[in-house]
Structure formats: C-alpha cells, structure tokens
Amino acid sequence: MSAALTHPSPHHSARRGPVEAVCVHWTGGTYASAVDWVCRPESVVSYHAIIGPTGDVAYCVPWDRAAWAVGASRQPDDSRFTFGARGNGATDNIALAGGPMTPPTAQQITMLLRQIRARFVARGWAMTDTWRILGHVDVAVYPAGHPKAGQRGRKPDPTGQGWLNLDTIRQEIAA
C-alpha cells in the first residue's frame, strides 16, 4: 500500500541499509492522540502507519524513510537478521492505536494483516518469511546512560499483557 501521507510526521531520516522486518507496535493512546503526537515537533517519535480501531490508517512517514519508532534497539535473537542496533532504519513500523487497556479490534487486525502483506510484497519477501514480523518488545532496549543500558524489556508492546499474539498474526500471513 503506497498511500500518500495523510498525517506527515517530521520525525524520520534516511535509511542506512536494507529493510529486514516489519515491526508492530501499540501506541498506548487513542488513534486521535497517537496521530496528533507523532505530528508534533516535540514528540520525536513516528510510525510509518497508525491503524485506528475502525481500521482507518494514518500514513505518517514515507516507506522509503526510517520512522523513529524503535528507539534504542538491538538485533533480535535470529541469525537471519543483520541490522544490529539499526532498528529504526531496518524496519517498517506499523502501530495499532491502543494498548493494554484497549484490546485491538477485529478491524485493526484485518488492516494490520493487509498492511503487513503489502509490506512483504513491496519488499519482495515470501509470505512464509514470517520471522520478519517483530514486535517492539523484540528489538527495544534501554538506551545508553540507563542503568539497564542494552538490556531488553524497555517496552512490552505489542505483546505485553497478552494484548496481541504475533504468532497468530504470523500464521495468518503465511496462510
């Protein structure tokens, strides 16, 4: 889906290497508040796309640019990945509006599957390469200067508290 930007965010940069994965996030807020936040200069965060509860999609960063969604990161425990700490540039980032207190809706899941399939097609990946579907929890680490610098656990999205089962998403993509 190469849609035009509907809610341009100023928070993006050039990619410095290949895209290796799709990273799924939750926003922790409503669709409106998430879209508003990524467009504000002070937020310093963005996603390529944000999916609202009715399946609406806000496109915020061009797919050929790095969205600032991952933050301090590490390579997942899978030798097929080569991106190291280059999480923002190595991932297409899709966020579902909501979080632990508001489970994803059926419309969000349907649109998430559509968006992931479109990214796989755009990147030339086989639909069976579902190892490329990551959660923010898989790559986010504590930043330098933090007592837990480099350790995972900084952000539990999108799987924290049973909010979204990425294995189910992977199965649907491969089906």
Secondary structure, 3 states (H helix, E strand, C coil): CCCCCCCCCCCEEECCCCCCEEEEEECCCCHHHHHHHHHCCCCCCCCCEEECCCCCEEECCCCCEEECCCCCECCCCCCCCCCCCCHHHHEEEEEECCECCECCCHHHHHHHHHHHHHHHHHHCCCCCCHHHEEEHHHHEEECCCCCCECCECCCCCCCHHHCCCHHHHHHHHHC
